[in-house]
Amino acid sequence: MLKVGLTGGIGAGKSEVSRLLASYGAVVVDSDRIAREVVEPGTPGLAAVVAEFGPGVLTGEGTLDRPALGAVVFADKDRLAALNAIVHPLVRARSAELEAAAGPDAVVVHDVPLLAENGLAPLYDLVVVIDASTGTRLERLVRLRGMTPDEARARMAAQATREQRLAVADLVIDNDGPLEALEPQVRAVWEQLRERAAMRSG
């Protein structure tokens, strides 16, 4: 098995690269999606969040009210740490389950937005970084996600710098251009990952 960490700044195109890799046969473990799954209604994760933060973080339907929770935790580092102490172990456990089910010769791609920020590169056999210029990412966030330029800049500033991400990269995918320029690069990276996985299992 080859364990790959996939990361990139907001607006770099990580979700598109994940989708392409999955279409080629990678087992993609999406930490953001798992973080949502582990606090769905009826889960121990949601019960723990409500026990910590109170019923005010629930909607009328009993689902997690993300804006309400966000308003609490993003204004207070200690409250954010309390939330992470609940969610992160659950995400790690679920990720490990998915990885274990993948099989010995699989390429398992962990889609990890904050890989560089949290010093997670050593957890993976190699790290793939999707890179795009600040200007390109800003334009995408405004055009595709409806953010104002100031909102986009604030989100980008809260993440690692481009240089910090590139410093942990084993392979870099340049996504500064149009979508059609991305696919051949991702396919080339996939071939390299398959070769490395075959060498490990062989």
Disulfide bonds with the S-S distance in Angstrom:
none
